[in-house]
Amino acid sequence: MHNFASKSLPAIFLLKGSLPAVSTQTTGIAAPAVIDISIAHSPDSDDAFMFYGLATNKVRVPGYRFAHTLCDIETLNRRARQEAFYDVTAISFHAYPYLQDTYTLMGCGGSVGEGYGPMVVSAKKLTPEDLSRITIAVPGELTTAYLALKIFNPSLKTVTVPFDQIIPEILAGKFDAGLIIHEGQLTYSSSGLHKVIDLGVWWRETTGLVLPLGGNAIRRSLGLESQRIVTKAVRDSIQFALDNREAALDYAMQFARDLDARLANRFVSMYVNERTLDYGPDGREAIRRLLDLGHERGIIPIAPKVEFVD
């Protein structure tokens, strides 16, 4: 198991066989010179799946060249908050209000929990009420999982732990419970851990909405034309992966920590689907509701201004 928080890795890999390239050229738009676009996303199978087309050059955009960096989501959140490191970056929605002056959200590329999401797990059986008496390991204070947890109960005591170390540290007895994201949502029970609360279920029961977890943000300084072209390229990459699922899953398996092919397929299906192509009106409403609640309850000090590039 690797901790990707300390370094960035190139995301260009060659696959066996070949698939026809897809051009996302927009009629009537010509770029006079090559524009380099830096893209950063997490080393997770769902992100790898959605960027498969672009990262392997199966999806091409005349006049644009894409460079890919892999880094854990909390590091990406903090980098984007401190400085616009990348032209396009995966972020937790919780981080967006801190970035909204320099980035806007893409209308595609999001991970949404349809009645499921991050969950608190424990070594021994606990109730949600028990959480008030213990310290919970969390994957980062800018993650949407953390925001949802604090909306659920603002008084909970937490400590930040790298996301891939949360389950091992619970098993080692360092924490009674932890907030897990990514593939841990499918593997925790095989480690003998117990689910205390699924925040996606709680959010659906509370609001009637899906739980938006992460999305892609694009730098405002690129200008609207480039924003739209690059957003279309990302959407085409997602569609290409969905249309060529077997090859895209083969590529994504390189990043599927502790998952076999069956579980990797299940995990990707949870977070790369029609919602990833377009949030839909209720998905966009869910993003606004989540951030507004975070602001109203004092978790997010900045009033969110949610905008999308389509």
Secondary structure, DSSP 4 states (H G I P E B T S, - for coil): ---GGG--EE-----SS----EE-PPTT---SS-EEEEEEE-SSHHHHHHTHHHHTTSEE-TTEEEEEEE--HHHHHHHHHHS---SEEEEEGGGHHHHTTTEEEESS--EEESS---EEEESS---GGGGGGSEEEES-TTSHHHHHHHHH-TT-EEEE--GGGHHHHHHTTS-SEEEE-TTHHHHGGGGT-EEEEEHHHHHHHHHSS-EEEEEEEEEGGG-HHHHHHHHHHHHHHHHHHHHTHHHHHHHHGGG-TT--HHHHHHHHHHHSSHHHH--HHHHHHHHHHHHHHHHHTTSS-SPP---EE-
